[in-house]
Amino acid sequence: MLRRIAFLLCCLFTGLGARAQTVPQSVLDPALIERVRQLAEAAARAAAPANTRVAVEIGQLDARLRLAPCQQVQPYLPPGMAVWGRSRIGLRCVEGATRWNVTLPVRVAVFGRAVVANGPLPAGVNLSQDQLAMADIDIAAEPGAVFTDPALLIGRTLARPLGAADAVRAPALKSRQWFAAGETVQVHVAGEGFAIASEAQAMSAGIEGQEVRVRFESGRVASGRAVGERKVELLL
């Protein structure tokens, strides 16, 4: 009987000790929330175009988490984490009996003017001025660069359909072919303190933004990126 009582008391005090050492983090400290907001906003602004507005929405930690008390929590941007759209900010305990490291969900919106579809557009259509409009949108809502000048899109072909008011983003456009295999192209090489231009023969078709191999008159073969009409940027 005494052994059973001792066992129950042990379990009781162990449970009390565990509860004393951990606390639910469902509600974050307001000062920490503000530091997270400032960090996310600063990272987003560094990559945002001019004349845009950044808005940060802070999420909640997983309600199932039980974290040890911490005297100092440091927010940080995890390496490789996106700074636009749905993302996460790291939180780590740097001063406490138990060190821990978790991530807090955030949503970062970047509002600015961009080119949108003036109405529903099917895939394969060649864009014209009357099919495009300007609107204030969240340019961080989806991946892909947006356009701020409709003139840059005239004559471009849609690779996928767009709904009315959808932003015209780079991935929605068919890649252009800048030159054919066998054509003579201008090759540009640029580095710190120097720039070189030369001619070479394209060994394959030059598709916008894609790698292409070129052969110089000396016979040397190099890889570059098709960047314009009969233009190649050498990859260093």
Secondary structure, DSSP 8 states (H G I E B T S, - for coil): -HHHHHHHHHHHHHHHHHHHH-EE-SS--HHHHHHHHHHHHHHHHHHS-TT-EEEEEE----TT-EE---SEEEEE--TT--SSEEEEEEEEEEESSS--EEEEEEEEEEEEEEEEESS-B-TT-B--GGGEEEEEEETTSSSS---S-GGGGTT-BBSS-B-TT-B--GGGB---EEE-TT-EEEEEEEETTEEEEEEEEESS-EETTSEEEEE-TTS-EEEEEEEETTEEEE--
